[in-house]
Amino acid sequence: MAKSLEQKIGSAVERLVREHLAECEAAAAAAVRDAFARAAGAPSKRPRSTSAPARRRGASRRRTRDEIVELEERLYEAICAHPGETMVVISATVGATPRELNRPAILLRRAGRVRSVGQRQYTRYFPIGA
């Protein structure tokens, strides 16, 4: 007896679904093996991308209080010279990154020497007093 068209399509779909599930299961098992191997400290069998080498953070150190005070004064002078500018513009004048100026800016605001208006990258800084 010849199979009907519906039966042929149904069996083909079932075969494709079984093949797809088998491939998904194999990929998931390989990912789990790689994850456990990395957690155990063993190198992964998966080749690394050659276009993007792994970046390592440089050694960091705590800044001394004197360094922060000196940076705070340079930041205050830059804010007085460029009132209403963002930290990106001010940091170029100071010669430090905006991230490095985060703590000095907080200290200036707490001391009441600077006020800030806005949020995140749109924050603008203004000197208070002369």
N, C-alpha and C positions, 0 to 999 in steps of 0.2 A: 504494500500500500504506500502511496505517496503521501508525504506529510503536507499538511495544508500550509499555506503561506504564513499564517499566524503562528503556527507551531515552529516553523523555521526561524522566524524573527524572534520569537520568545527564546528559543534555545541559543541563538546567536547573542542575544542581549545577556542571558545568564552566563555564557562563556566569557564575554567581555568583562562583566562585573567581577567574576571570580579572578580573572587575570589581573584586573586593577587592584582588587583587595590583596592579592598575593604580593604585588609590587609595593603597595603601601606598607604592608607588614614587614617586608624586607628592608625598606627604607627606615622605618621606625626602629627596627632592631639594630640597624647599623648606627643610627643616631644615639641610641641608648648605650651601645658599646663604646662609642667615641666619648660620650659624656662621662661614663665611669672610668675610662682610661685617662681622661684629662684630670678627673678628680683624684685619681691615684698617683698622678704625677708622670704617667707614661706619655710619651709623645703621641699625638694623633696620627692615624694612618692617612688621614685626609690631607692632600697637599695644600699648602698655604698659598694664598693669592700672591703672586709676584708683583702685582701692580701697587699694592699697599703694604709696606713693611710694618711690622708691629712697632707701635710707639711706646716708649717707656718714659715715665715721668722722671724728671731730674730730681736729684736730692733737694729737699726743701729744708729750710731752717727758720726758726722763729726770729723775727726782727727784734732788735733791742728797743727799749723805750726811747733811747736817744735817736735812733733811726726813724721811728714813727713820728717823734716830735719834729725832726728836721723836715720830713716829708709833709707833715701837717702844715708847717710854716710856708713851704714852697707852694702847697695847694692853696692856702689862704691868699697868698700873693697873686697866684694865677686867677683865682676867683674874683679878686678885686680888680685885676686888669681886664677880665672878660666876664662881667656880670651877666647872668642870664644864659650862660652857655651850658651845654651838656658835658657830661664827664669825659666823653670821647674827645671833644675839642680841648677841654682843660688838660687832659692827660698828655696830649701832644705838647702842650706848653711846659708842663712839669717835667716831662721826660720819663714817665712811668706809665704802666698800663692802667686802665680803669679799675681792674681787679685789685691792683696794688694800692690804689687810692681809696678803696672802700672803707677800711678802718680809719684812716685819717679824716675822711669826710664825716664819718659817724661822730668822731671825737669833736670836730669843729661844730657840728650841729648841737651836740650836747652842751658844749661850752657857750653856746649862744652867739658864736661869731659868724655863723653862716645859716641861711635858711634855704630849704629846698622846696621846689614846687613841681609836682608831676609824679609820675610813677615809672619805674624801671628805666628803660633806655631813654625815656622822654623827660627824665628829671632834669630840672635846671637849677643852678645854684646861684645864690645872691649873697653878697656880703652884708653883714649887719654892722652898722657903725662905720667909722672911718678907718 
